Amino acid sequence: MQTIEVRRKPFVVGVMGGHDAPPAILDDARRIGKGIAERGHVLLTGGGDGVMKAASEGAFLAGGLVLAVLPSDRVRPLAGYPNEYVDIAIQTGMADARNAINAKTPHVMIAVDGGWGTVSEIAHALRNDTPVIGLKTPAIGLPHGGRLTVAHTVEEALAALDLLLTGHL
């Protein structure tokens, strides 16, 4: 009788952030995407430009799988969606309502910089008990601790990710 080895399903890690970000933020997002791929996790983004594209690029170039939940649909695509680093694009036609999917799907979300859309995703995630790691995110007056972890560097964000996914945070 042949023994079948059951492999662990990969964790899905969401990286959310704004369309417009300065080069230092984009570099942080690229490094986070790379770190996610190097850990064998699947990256989930909104599939657009800015932080989404930078994280996707980092994961893609490191050999990771990049999943994106898009605001548009196949018949009426939005320019720039999906970015060229997305492996699997989920067309929703839901515009900003897709933020709920982006926030409720991952095991952990890392929010990098961002604006109102990112704040919306953070709120959806926390309300759904999805842990959020914030790196240079807008101040939104939520208490830190519990499901919200603040990181000051990429290395801190990735260390927090590791702890969350091993159940130690």
Secondary structure, 3 states (H helix, E strand, C coil): CCCCCCCCCCCEEEEEECCCCCHHHHHHHHHHHHHHHHCCCEEEECCCCCHHHHHHHHHHHCCCCEEEEECCCCCCCCCCCCCCCCCEEEECCCHHHHHHHHHHCCCEEEEECCCHHHHHHHHHHHHCCCCEEEECCCCCCCCCECCEEEECCHHHHHHHHHHHHCCCC
